[in-house]
Amino acid sequence: MPKMKSHRGAAKRFKKTGTGKFMKNKAFKSHILEKKSAKRKRNLRKSEVVPAAEEKRLRKLLPYK
């Protein structure tokens, strides 16, 4: 059977942790930043763990990660 291909869009957006969970960057940080508070923008810098409900779909998109 041929090798499966990773979904390139997903591969650029998600990283796998040592424990096997997926991390993602937060949205809403690219533009219209003037009206967002400094605290909100600071918290948007951090990455977060992908919810468990989404993990099954991600495992299918990224078979080798």
CHARMM internal coordinates of N, CA and C (Angstrom, degrees):
IC EDIT
DIST 1 N 1 CA 1.4565
DIST 1 CA 1 C 1.5377
ANGL 1 N 1 CA 1 C 109.08
DIST 1 C 2 N 1.3369
ANGL 1 CA 1 C 2 N 118.12
DIHE 1 N 1 CA 1 C 2 N 137.57
DIST 2 N 2 CA 1.4665
ANGL 1 C 2 N 2 CA 119.44
DIHE 1 CA 1 C 2 N 2 CA -178.05
DIST 2 CA 2 C 1.5240
ANGL 2 N 2 CA 2 C 111.85
DIHE 1 C 2 N 2 CA 2 C -69.31
DIST 2 C 3 N 1.3184
ANGL 2 CA 2 C 3 N 114.61
DIHE 2 N 2 CA 2 C 3 N 160.16
DIST 3 N 3 CA 1.4608
ANGL 2 C 3 N 3 CA 119.36
DIHE 2 CA 2 C 3 N 3 CA 177.63
DIST 3 CA 3 C 1.5161
ANGL 3 N 3 CA 3 C 109.54
DIHE 2 C 3 N 3 CA 3 C -65.78
DIST 3 C 4 N 1.3229
ANGL 3 CA 3 C 4 N 115.86
DIHE 3 N 3 CA 3 C 4 N 146.76
DIST 4 N 4 CA 1.4617
ANGL 3 C 4 N 4 CA 120.53
DIHE 3 CA 3 C 4 N 4 CA 175.62
DIST 4 CA 4 C 1.5218
ANGL 4 N 4 CA 4 C 108.31
DIHE 3 C 4 N 4 CA 4 C -82.60
DIST 4 C 5 N 1.3291
ANGL 4 CA 4 C 5 N 116.29
DIHE 4 N 4 CA 4 C 5 N 152.58
DIST 5 N 5 CA 1.4492
ANGL 4 C 5 N 5 CA 120.56
DIHE 4 CA 4 C 5 N 5 CA 177.44
DIST 5 CA 5 C 1.5255
ANGL 5 N 5 CA 5 C 109.42
DIHE 4 C 5 N 5 CA 5 C -99.18
DIST 5 C 6 N 1.3207
ANGL 5 CA 5 C 6 N 115.20
DIHE 5 N 5 CA 5 C 6 N 141.56
DIST 6 N 6 CA 1.4613
ANGL 5 C 6 N 6 CA 120.42
DIHE 5 CA 5 C 6 N 6 CA 173.38
DIST 6 CA 6 C 1.5200
ANGL 6 N 6 CA 6 C 108.18
DIHE 5 C 6 N 6 CA 6 C -76.27
DIST 6 C 7 N 1.3161
ANGL 6 CA 6 C 7 N 116.67
DIHE 6 N 6 CA 6 C 7 N 145.47
DIST 7 N 7 CA 1.4598
ANGL 6 C 7 N 7 CA 121.61
DIHE 6 CA 6 C 7 N 7 CA 174.80
DIST 7 CA 7 C 1.5225
ANGL 7 N 7 CA 7 C 106.92
DIHE 6 C 7 N 7 CA 7 C -73.14
DIST 7 C 8 N 1.3218
ANGL 7 CA 7 C 8 N 117.56
DIHE 7 N 7 CA 7 C 8 N 112.60
DIST 8 N 8 CA 1.4625
ANGL 7 C 8 N 8 CA 121.17
DIHE 7 CA 7 C 8 N 8 CA -170.56
DIST 8 CA 8 C 1.5292
ANGL 8 N 8 CA 8 C 112.43
DIHE 7 C 8 N 8 CA 8 C -64.28
DIST 8 C 9 N 1.3300
ANGL 8 CA 8 C 9 N 117.29
DIHE 8 N 8 CA 8 C 9 N -35.91
DIST 9 N 9 CA 1.4646
ANGL 8 C 9 N 9 CA 119.51
DIHE 8 CA 8 C 9 N 9 CA 178.42
DIST 9 CA 9 C 1.5135
ANGL 9 N 9 CA 9 C 111.25
DIHE 8 C 9 N 9 CA 9 C -64.13
DIST 9 C 10 N 1.3303
ANGL 9 CA 9 C 10 N 116.72
DIHE 9 N 9 CA 9 C 10 N -41.04
DIST 10 N 10 CA 1.4625
ANGL 9 C 10 N 10 CA 121.12
DIHE 9 CA 9 C 10 N 10 CA 179.09
DIST 10 CA 10 C 1.5248
ANGL 10 N 10 CA 10 C 110.76
DIHE 9 C 10 N 10 CA 10 C -71.11
DIST 10 C 11 N 1.3260
ANGL 10 CA 10 C 11 N 117.46
DIHE 10 N 10 CA 10 C 11 N -36.52
DIST 11 N 11 CA 1.4624
ANGL 10 C 11 N 11 CA 121.42
DIHE 10 CA 10 C 11 N 11 CA -178.68
DIST 11 CA 11 C 1.5266
ANGL 11 N 11 CA 11 C 111.46
DIHE 10 C 11 N 11 CA 11 C -62.46
DIST 11 C 12 N 1.3369
ANGL 11 CA 11 C 12 N 116.62
DIHE 11 N 11 CA 11 C 12 N -31.88
DIST 12 N 12 CA 1.4604
ANGL 11 C 12 N 12 CA 120.42
DIHE 11 CA 11 C 12 N 12 CA -179.98
DIST 12 CA 12 C 1.5241
ANGL 12 N 12 CA 12 C 111.98
DIHE 11 C 12 N 12 CA 12 C -79.21
DIST 12 C 13 N 1.3205
ANGL 12 CA 12 C 13 N 117.46
DIHE 12 N 12 CA 12 C 13 N -20.79
DIST 13 N 13 CA 1.4618
ANGL 12 C 13 N 13 CA 120.98
DIHE 12 CA 12 C 13 N 13 CA -173.71
DIST 13 CA 13 C 1.5241
ANGL 13 N 13 CA 13 C 115.02
DIHE 12 C 13 N 13 CA 13 C -100.46
DIST 13 C 14 N 1.3102
ANGL 13 CA 13 C 14 N 117.68
DIHE 13 N 13 CA 13 C 14 N -22.10
DIST 14 N 14 CA 1.4641
ANGL 13 C 14 N 14 CA 120.80
DIHE 13 CA 13 C 14 N 14 CA -174.34
DIST 14 CA 14 C 1.5105
ANGL 14 N 14 CA 14 C 111.47
DIHE 13 C 14 N 14 CA 14 C -123.74
DIST 14 C 15 N 1.3306
ANGL 14 CA 14 C 15 N 115.55
DIHE 14 N 14 CA 14 C 15 N 141.69
DIST 15 N 15 CA 1.4674
ANGL 14 C 15 N 15 CA 122.67
DIHE 14 CA 14 C 15 N 15 CA 175.58
DIST 15 CA 15 C 1.5216
ANGL 15 N 15 CA 15 C 107.28
DIHE 14 C 15 N 15 CA 15 C -122.54
DIST 15 C 16 N 1.3291
ANGL 15 CA 15 C 16 N 115.56
DIHE 15 N 15 CA 15 C 16 N 148.01
DIST 16 N 16 CA 1.4552
ANGL 15 C 16 N 16 CA 119.79
DIHE 15 CA 15 C 16 N 16 CA 179.40
DIST 16 CA 16 C 1.5276
ANGL 16 N 16 CA 16 C 109.90
DIHE 15 C 16 N 16 CA 16 C -98.31
DIST 16 C 17 N 1.3272
ANGL 16 CA 16 C 17 N 117.24
DIHE 16 N 16 CA 16 C 17 N 137.30
DIST 17 N 17 CA 1.4573
ANGL 16 C 17 N 17 CA 121.51
DIHE 16 CA 16 C 17 N 17 CA 178.81
DIST 17 CA 17 C 1.5219
ANGL 17 N 17 CA 17 C 109.58
DIHE 16 C 17 N 17 CA 17 C -84.61
DIST 17 C 18 N 1.3065
ANGL 17 CA 17 C 18 N 116.52
DIHE 17 N 17 CA 17 C 18 N 174.64
DIST 18 N 18 CA 1.4503
ANGL 17 C 18 N 18 CA 121.42
DIHE 17 CA 17 C 18 N 18 CA 178.70
DIST 18 CA 18 C 1.5097
ANGL 18 N 18 CA 18 C 113.14
DIHE 17 C 18 N 18 CA 18 C -64.30
DIST 18 C 19 N 1.3330
ANGL 18 CA 18 C 19 N 116.43
DIHE 18 N 18 CA 18 C 19 N -28.09
DIST 19 N 19 CA 1.4702
ANGL 18 C 19 N 19 CA 120.37
DIHE 18 CA 18 C 19 N 19 CA -179.23
DIST 19 CA 19 C 1.5218
ANGL 19 N 19 CA 19 C 112.34
DIHE 18 C 19 N 19 CA 19 C -88.43
DIST 19 C 20 N 1.3550
ANGL 19 CA 19 C 20 N 117.49
DIHE 19 N 19 CA 19 C 20 N -1.71
DIST 20 N 20 CA 1.4562
ANGL 19 C 20 N 20 CA 120.65
DIHE 19 CA 19 C 20 N 20 CA 176.05
DIST 20 CA 20 C 1.5136
ANGL 20 N 20 CA 20 C 114.73
DIHE 19 C 20 N 20 CA 20 C 97.34
DIST 20 C 21 N 1.3394
ANGL 20 CA 20 C 21 N 117.27
DIHE 20 N 20 CA 20 C 21 N 3.11
DIST 21 N 21 CA 1.4618
ANGL 20 C 21 N 21 CA 120.03
DIHE 20 CA 20 C 21 N 21 CA 177.14
DIST 21 CA 21 C 1.5260
ANGL 21 N 21 CA 21 C 108.91
DIHE 20 C 21 N 21 CA 21 C -85.29
DIST 21 C 22 N 1.3214
ANGL 21 CA 21 C 22 N 116.53
DIHE 21 N 21 CA 21 C 22 N 160.73
DIST 22 N 22 CA 1.4585
ANGL 21 C 22 N 22 CA 121.45
DIHE 21 CA 21 C 22 N 22 CA 178.32
DIST 22 CA 22 C 1.5190
ANGL 22 N 22 CA 22 C 109.98
DIHE 21 C 22 N 22 CA 22 C -102.71
DIST 22 C 23 N 1.3455
ANGL 22 CA 22 C 23 N 115.40
DIHE 22 N 22 CA 22 C 23 N 139.02
DIST 23 N 23 CA 1.4626
ANGL 22 C 23 N 23 CA 121.78
DIHE 22 CA 22 C 23 N 23 CA 177.13
DIST 23 CA 23 C 1.5205
ANGL 23 N 23 CA 23 C 108.42
DIHE 22 C 23 N 23 CA 23 C -110.76
DIST 23 C 24 N 1.3366
ANGL 23 CA 23 C 24 N 114.97
DIHE 23 N 23 CA 23 C 24 N 147.88
DIST 24 N 24 CA 1.4611
ANGL 23 C 24 N 24 CA 119.81
DIHE 23 CA 23 C 24 N 24 CA 176.69
DIST 24 CA 24 C 1.5172
ANGL 24 N 24 CA 24 C 109.18
DIHE 23 C 24 N 24 CA 24 C -140.17
DIST 24 C 25 N 1.3313
ANGL 24 CA 24 C 25 N 115.79
DIHE 24 N 24 CA 24 C 25 N 156.00
DIST 25 N 25 CA 1.4566
ANGL 24 C 25 N 25 CA 120.40
DIHE 24 CA 24 C 25 N 25 CA 174.37
DIST 25 CA 25 C 1.5187
ANGL 25 N 25 CA 25 C 108.62
DIHE 24 C 25 N 25 CA 25 C -84.00
DIST 25 C 26 N 1.3139
ANGL 25 CA 25 C 26 N 115.71
DIHE 25 N 25 CA 25 C 26 N 154.00
DIST 26 N 26 CA 1.4658
ANGL 25 C 26 N 26 CA 120.16
DIHE 25 CA 25 C 26 N 26 CA -178.56
DIST 26 CA 26 C 1.5251
ANGL 26 N 26 CA 26 C 110.54
DIHE 25 C 26 N 26 CA 26 C -79.83
DIST 26 C 27 N 1.3115
ANGL 26 CA 26 C 27 N 115.28
DIHE 26 N 26 CA 26 C 27 N 154.82
DIST 27 N 27 CA 1.4651
ANGL 26 C 27 N 27 CA 121.96
DIHE 26 CA 26 C 27 N 27 CA 179.87
DIST 27 CA 27 C 1.5338
ANGL 27 N 27 CA 27 C 110.19
DIHE 26 C 27 N 27 CA 27 C -90.13
DIST 27 C 28 N 1.3262
ANGL 27 CA 27 C 28 N 116.22
DIHE 27 N 27 CA 27 C 28 N 177.72
DIST 28 N 28 CA 1.4760
ANGL 27 C 28 N 28 CA 124.23
DIHE 27 CA 27 C 28 N 28 CA 174.73
DIST 28 CA 28 C 1.5255
ANGL 28 N 28 CA 28 C 113.31
DIHE 27 C 28 N 28 CA 28 C 71.40
DIST 28 C 29 N 1.3342
ANGL 28 CA 28 C 29 N 117.72
DIHE 28 N 28 CA 28 C 29 N 32.48
DIST 29 N 29 CA 1.4591
ANGL 28 C 29 N 29 CA 120.38
DIHE 28 CA 28 C 29 N 29 CA -178.18
DIST 29 CA 29 C 1.5232
ANGL 29 N 29 CA 29 C 111.91
DIHE 28 C 29 N 29 CA 29 C -120.56
DIST 29 C 30 N 1.3408
ANGL 29 CA 29 C 30 N 118.98
DIHE 29 N 29 CA 29 C 30 N 8.24
DIST 30 N 30 CA 1.4587
ANGL 29 C 30 N 30 CA 118.94
DIHE 29 CA 29 C 30 N 30 CA -172.25
DIST 30 CA 30 C 1.5278
ANGL 30 N 30 CA 30 C 114.72
DIHE 29 C 30 N 30 CA 30 C -96.00
DIST 30 C 31 N 1.3136
ANGL 30 CA 30 C 31 N 118.88
DIHE 30 N 30 CA 30 C 31 N -31.66
DIST 31 N 31 CA 1.4708
ANGL 30 C 31 N 31 CA 119.73
DIHE 30 CA 30 C 31 N 31 CA -178.84
DIST 31 CA 31 C 1.5263
ANGL 31 N 31 CA 31 C 109.29
DIHE 30 C 31 N 31 CA 31 C -155.30
DIST 31 C 32 N 1.3448
ANGL 31 CA 31 C 32 N 115.43
DIHE 31 N 31 CA 31 C 32 N 175.08
DIST 32 N 32 CA 1.4781
ANGL 31 C 32 N 32 CA 123.00
DIHE 31 CA 31 C 32 N 32 CA -174.36
DIST 32 CA 32 C 1.5294
ANGL 32 N 32 CA 32 C 109.48
DIHE 31 C 32 N 32 CA 32 C 54.26
DIST 32 C 33 N 1.3423
ANGL 32 CA 32 C 33 N 115.47
DIHE 32 N 32 CA 32 C 33 N 51.61
DIST 33 N 33 CA 1.4641
ANGL 32 C 33 N 33 CA 120.35
DIHE 32 CA 32 C 33 N 33 CA -176.07
DIST 33 CA 33 C 1.5270
ANGL 33 N 33 CA 33 C 112.57
DIHE 32 C 33 N 33 CA 33 C -91.90
DIST 33 C 34 N 1.3373
ANGL 33 CA 33 C 34 N 116.81
DIHE 33 N 33 CA 33 C 34 N -13.04
DIST 34 N 34 CA 1.4649
ANGL 33 C 34 N 34 CA 120.39
DIHE 33 CA 33 C 34 N 34 CA -175.72
DIST 34 CA 34 C 1.5167
ANGL 34 N 34 CA 34 C 112.52
DIHE 33 C 34 N 34 CA 34 C -62.31
DIST 34 C 35 N 1.3254
ANGL 34 CA 34 C 35 N 116.55
DIHE 34 N 34 CA 34 C 35 N -39.61
DIST 35 N 35 CA 1.4690
ANGL 34 C 35 N 35 CA 119.62
DIHE 34 CA 34 C 35 N 35 CA -176.75
DIST 35 CA 35 C 1.5286
ANGL 35 N 35 CA 35 C 113.84
DIHE 34 C 35 N 35 CA 35 C -85.81
DIST 35 C 36 N 1.3338
ANGL 35 CA 35 C 36 N 117.38
DIHE 35 N 35 CA 35 C 36 N -7.68
DIST 36 N 36 CA 1.4629
ANGL 35 C 36 N 36 CA 120.68
DIHE 35 CA 35 C 36 N 36 CA 178.19
DIST 36 CA 36 C 1.5272
ANGL 36 N 36 CA 36 C 109.02
DIHE 35 C 36 N 36 CA 36 C -87.09
DIST 36 C 37 N 1.3084
ANGL 36 CA 36 C 37 N 116.38
DIHE 36 N 36 CA 36 C 37 N 139.06
DIST 37 N 37 CA 1.4614
ANGL 36 C 37 N 37 CA 120.70
DIHE 36 CA 36 C 37 N 37 CA -177.49
DIST 37 CA 37 C 1.5254
ANGL 37 N 37 CA 37 C 110.53
DIHE 36 C 37 N 37 CA 37 C -69.94
DIST 37 C 38 N 1.3243
ANGL 37 CA 37 C 38 N 115.21
DIHE 37 N 37 CA 37 C 38 N 159.88
DIST 38 N 38 CA 1.4665
ANGL 37 C 38 N 38 CA 120.86
DIHE 37 CA 37 C 38 N 38 CA 179.28
DIST 38 CA 38 C 1.5193
ANGL 38 N 38 CA 38 C 110.32
DIHE 37 C 38 N 38 CA 38 C -61.77
DIST 38 C 39 N 1.3183
ANGL 38 CA 38 C 39 N 116.94
DIHE 38 N 38 CA 38 C 39 N -38.61
DIST 39 N 39 CA 1.4698
ANGL 38 C 39 N 39 CA 121.09
DIHE 38 CA 38 C 39 N 39 CA -179.87
DIST 39 CA 39 C 1.5261
ANGL 39 N 39 CA 39 C 110.74
DIHE 38 C 39 N 39 CA 39 C -63.83
DIST 39 C 40 N 1.3356
ANGL 39 CA 39 C 40 N 115.94
DIHE 39 N 39 CA 39 C 40 N -42.57
DIST 40 N 40 CA 1.4671
ANGL 39 C 40 N 40 CA 120.81
DIHE 39 CA 39 C 40 N 40 CA -179.78
DIST 40 CA 40 C 1.5329
ANGL 40 N 40 CA 40 C 110.56
DIHE 39 C 40 N 40 CA 40 C -64.82
DIST 40 C 41 N 1.3362
ANGL 40 CA 40 C 41 N 116.72
DIHE 40 N 40 CA 40 C 41 N -43.59
DIST 41 N 41 CA 1.4601
ANGL 40 C 41 N 41 CA 120.43
DIHE 40 CA 40 C 41 N 41 CA 179.80
DIST 41 CA 41 C 1.5231
ANGL 41 N 41 CA 41 C 111.15
DIHE 40 C 41 N 41 CA 41 C -66.54
DIST 41 C 42 N 1.3153
ANGL 41 CA 41 C 42 N 116.91
DIHE 41 N 41 CA 41 C 42 N -37.42
DIST 42 N 42 CA 1.4631
ANGL 41 C 42 N 42 CA 121.65
DIHE 41 CA 41 C 42 N 42 CA 177.94
DIST 42 CA 42 C 1.5264
ANGL 42 N 42 CA 42 C 110.64
DIHE 41 C 42 N 42 CA 42 C -63.35
DIST 42 C 43 N 1.3297
ANGL 42 CA 42 C 43 N 116.99
DIHE 42 N 42 CA 42 C 43 N -41.70
DIST 43 N 43 CA 1.4628
ANGL 42 C 43 N 43 CA 120.94
DIHE 42 CA 42 C 43 N 43 CA 178.96
DIST 43 CA 43 C 1.5214
ANGL 43 N 43 CA 43 C 112.28
DIHE 42 C 43 N 43 CA 43 C -70.58
DIST 43 C 44 N 1.3279
ANGL 43 CA 43 C 44 N 117.80
DIHE 43 N 43 CA 43 C 44 N -27.11
DIST 44 N 44 CA 1.4679
ANGL 43 C 44 N 44 CA 121.17
DIHE 43 CA 43 C 44 N 44 CA 177.74
DIST 44 CA 44 C 1.5263
ANGL 44 N 44 CA 44 C 112.15
DIHE 43 C 44 N 44 CA 44 C -71.97
DIST 44 C 45 N 1.3363
ANGL 44 CA 44 C 45 N 117.78
DIHE 44 N 44 CA 44 C 45 N -18.25
DIST 45 N 45 CA 1.4627
ANGL 44 C 45 N 45 CA 121.16
DIHE 44 CA 44 C 45 N 45 CA 178.60
DIST 45 CA 45 C 1.5181
ANGL 45 N 45 CA 45 C 111.94
DIHE 44 C 45 N 45 CA 45 C -68.00
DIST 45 C 46 N 1.3103
ANGL 45 CA 45 C 46 N 116.54
DIHE 45 N 45 CA 45 C 46 N -30.92
DIST 46 N 46 CA 1.4646
ANGL 45 C 46 N 46 CA 120.82
DIHE 45 CA 45 C 46 N 46 CA -175.21
DIST 46 CA 46 C 1.5214
ANGL 46 N 46 CA 46 C 110.83
DIHE 45 C 46 N 46 CA 46 C -72.96
DIST 46 C 47 N 1.3128
ANGL 46 CA 46 C 47 N 115.70
DIHE 46 N 46 CA 46 C 47 N 151.37
DIST 47 N 47 CA 1.4630
ANGL 46 C 47 N 47 CA 119.31
DIHE 46 CA 46 C 47 N 47 CA 174.34
DIST 47 CA 47 C 1.5180
ANGL 47 N 47 CA 47 C 108.62
DIHE 46 C 47 N 47 CA 47 C -92.83
DIST 47 C 48 N 1.3186
ANGL 47 CA 47 C 48 N 116.29
DIHE 47 N 47 CA 47 C 48 N 163.43
DIST 48 N 48 CA 1.4597
ANGL 47 C 48 N 48 CA 120.02
DIHE 47 CA 47 C 48 N 48 CA -178.07
DIST 48 CA 48 C 1.5186
ANGL 48 N 48 CA 48 C 110.51
DIHE 47 C 48 N 48 CA 48 C -137.87
DIST 48 C 49 N 1.3222
ANGL 48 CA 48 C 49 N 115.33
DIHE 48 N 48 CA 48 C 49 N 161.31
DIST 49 N 49 CA 1.4645
ANGL 48 C 49 N 49 CA 121.40
DIHE 48 CA 48 C 49 N 49 CA -179.84
DIST 49 CA 49 C 1.5234
ANGL 49 N 49 CA 49 C 108.68
DIHE 48 C 49 N 49 CA 49 C -78.48
DIST 49 C 50 N 1.3224
ANGL 49 CA 49 C 50 N 116.33
DIHE 49 N 49 CA 49 C 50 N 138.20
DIST 50 N 50 CA 1.4660
ANGL 49 C 50 N 50 CA 121.97
DIHE 49 CA 49 C 50 N 50 CA 177.55
DIST 50 CA 50 C 1.5304
ANGL 50 N 50 CA 50 C 108.17
DIHE 49 C 50 N 50 CA 50 C -70.75
DIST 50 C 51 N 1.3454
ANGL 50 CA 50 C 51 N 118.54
DIHE 50 N 50 CA 50 C 51 N 137.22
DIST 51 N 51 CA 1.4644
ANGL 50 C 51 N 51 CA 120.18
DIHE 50 CA 50 C 51 N 51 CA 178.73
DIST 51 CA 51 C 1.5273
ANGL 51 N 51 CA 51 C 112.23
DIHE 50 C 51 N 51 CA 51 C -58.89
DIST 51 C 52 N 1.3150
ANGL 51 CA 51 C 52 N 116.02
DIHE 51 N 51 CA 51 C 52 N 150.52
DIST 52 N 52 CA 1.4644
ANGL 51 C 52 N 52 CA 121.73
DIHE 51 CA 51 C 52 N 52 CA -176.88
DIST 52 CA 52 C 1.5252
ANGL 52 N 52 CA 52 C 111.44
DIHE 51 C 52 N 52 CA 52 C -60.11
DIST 52 C 53 N 1.3322
ANGL 52 CA 52 C 53 N 117.21
DIHE 52 N 52 CA 52 C 53 N -31.74
DIST 53 N 53 CA 1.4647
ANGL 52 C 53 N 53 CA 121.50
DIHE 52 CA 52 C 53 N 53 CA -179.20
DIST 53 CA 53 C 1.5247
ANGL 53 N 53 CA 53 C 111.70
DIHE 52 C 53 N 53 CA 53 C -64.00
DIST 53 C 54 N 1.3333
ANGL 53 CA 53 C 54 N 117.41
DIHE 53 N 53 CA 53 C 54 N -27.37
DIST 54 N 54 CA 1.4698
ANGL 53 C 54 N 54 CA 121.41
DIHE 53 CA 53 C 54 N 54 CA -178.65
DIST 54 CA 54 C 1.5374
ANGL 54 N 54 CA 54 C 112.28
DIHE 53 C 54 N 54 CA 54 C -89.36
DIST 54 C 55 N 1.3249
ANGL 54 CA 54 C 55 N 116.52
DIHE 54 N 54 CA 54 C 55 N -16.26
DIST 55 N 55 CA 1.4649
ANGL 54 C 55 N 55 CA 119.48
DIHE 54 CA 54 C 55 N 55 CA -172.43
DIST 55 CA 55 C 1.5212
ANGL 55 N 55 CA 55 C 114.17
DIHE 54 C 55 N 55 CA 55 C -62.90
DIST 55 C 56 N 1.3225
ANGL 55 CA 55 C 56 N 117.43
DIHE 55 N 55 CA 55 C 56 N -37.11
DIST 56 N 56 CA 1.4729
ANGL 55 C 56 N 56 CA 120.49
DIHE 55 CA 55 C 56 N 56 CA -179.08
DIST 56 CA 56 C 1.5280
ANGL 56 N 56 CA 56 C 110.40
DIHE 55 C 56 N 56 CA 56 C -60.85
DIST 56 C 57 N 1.3213
ANGL 56 CA 56 C 57 N 116.22
DIHE 56 N 56 CA 56 C 57 N -42.04
DIST 57 N 57 CA 1.4631
ANGL 56 C 57 N 57 CA 121.54
DIHE 56 CA 56 C 57 N 57 CA 179.26
DIST 57 CA 57 C 1.5375
ANGL 57 N 57 CA 57 C 110.23
DIHE 56 C 57 N 57 CA 57 C -66.16
DIST 57 C 58 N 1.3277
ANGL 57 CA 57 C 58 N 116.31
DIHE 57 N 57 CA 57 C 58 N -39.77
DIST 58 N 58 CA 1.4636
ANGL 57 C 58 N 58 CA 120.04
DIHE 57 CA 57 C 58 N 58 CA -179.99
DIST 58 CA 58 C 1.5207
ANGL 58 N 58 CA 58 C 112.09
DIHE 57 C 58 N 58 CA 58 C -67.76
DIST 58 C 59 N 1.3204
ANGL 58 CA 58 C 59 N 117.50
DIHE 58 N 58 CA 58 C 59 N -36.55
DIST 59 N 59 CA 1.4632
ANGL 58 C 59 N 59 CA 120.32
DIHE 58 CA 58 C 59 N 59 CA 178.82
DIST 59 CA 59 C 1.5214
ANGL 59 N 59 CA 59 C 111.11
DIHE 58 C 59 N 59 CA 59 C -63.31
DIST 59 C 60 N 1.3285
ANGL 59 CA 59 C 60 N 116.02
DIHE 59 N 59 CA 59 C 60 N -32.45
DIST 60 N 60 CA 1.4701
ANGL 59 C 60 N 60 CA 120.39
DIHE 59 CA 59 C 60 N 60 CA 177.23
DIST 60 CA 60 C 1.5237
ANGL 60 N 60 CA 60 C 110.98
DIHE 59 C 60 N 60 CA 60 C -72.56
DIST 60 C 61 N 1.3272
ANGL 60 CA 60 C 61 N 116.92
DIHE 60 N 60 CA 60 C 61 N -38.12
DIST 61 N 61 CA 1.4717
ANGL 60 C 61 N 61 CA 121.31
DIHE 60 CA 60 C 61 N 61 CA 179.86
DIST 61 CA 61 C 1.5262
ANGL 61 N 61 CA 61 C 112.16
DIHE 60 C 61 N 61 CA 61 C -72.92
DIST 61 C 62 N 1.3403
ANGL 61 CA 61 C 62 N 116.76
DIHE 61 N 61 CA 61 C 62 N -31.41
DIST 62 N 62 CA 1.4561
ANGL 61 C 62 N 62 CA 121.31
DIHE 61 CA 61 C 62 N 62 CA -176.39
DIST 62 CA 62 C 1.5230
ANGL 62 N 62 CA 62 C 110.43
DIHE 61 C 62 N 62 CA 62 C -123.37
DIST 62 C 63 N 1.3270
ANGL 62 CA 62 C 63 N 117.35
DIHE 62 N 62 CA 62 C 63 N 75.17
DIST 63 N 63 CA 1.4666
ANGL 62 C 63 N 63 CA 119.93
DIHE 62 CA 62 C 63 N 63 CA -173.42
DIST 63 CA 63 C 1.5278
ANGL 63 N 63 CA 63 C 114.57
DIHE 62 C 63 N 63 CA 63 C -66.42
DIST 63 C 64 N 1.3516
ANGL 63 CA 63 C 64 N 118.29
DIHE 63 N 63 CA 63 C 64 N -23.00
DIST 64 N 64 CA 1.4658
ANGL 63 C 64 N 64 CA 119.65
DIHE 63 CA 63 C 64 N 64 CA -174.88
DIST 64 CA 64 C 1.5011
ANGL 64 N 64 CA 64 C 113.13
DIHE 63 C 64 N 64 CA 64 C -109.25
DIST 64 C 65 N 1.3128
ANGL 64 CA 64 C 65 N 118.51
DIHE 64 N 64 CA 64 C 65 N 4.48
DIST 65 N 65 CA 1.4737
ANGL 64 C 65 N 65 CA 120.94
DIHE 64 CA 64 C 65 N 65 CA 178.71
DIST 65 CA 65 C 1.4857
ANGL 65 N 65 CA 65 C 110.26
DIHE 64 C 65 N 65 CA 65 C -86.13
END
COOR INIT
IC SEED 1 N 1 CA 1 C
IC BUILD
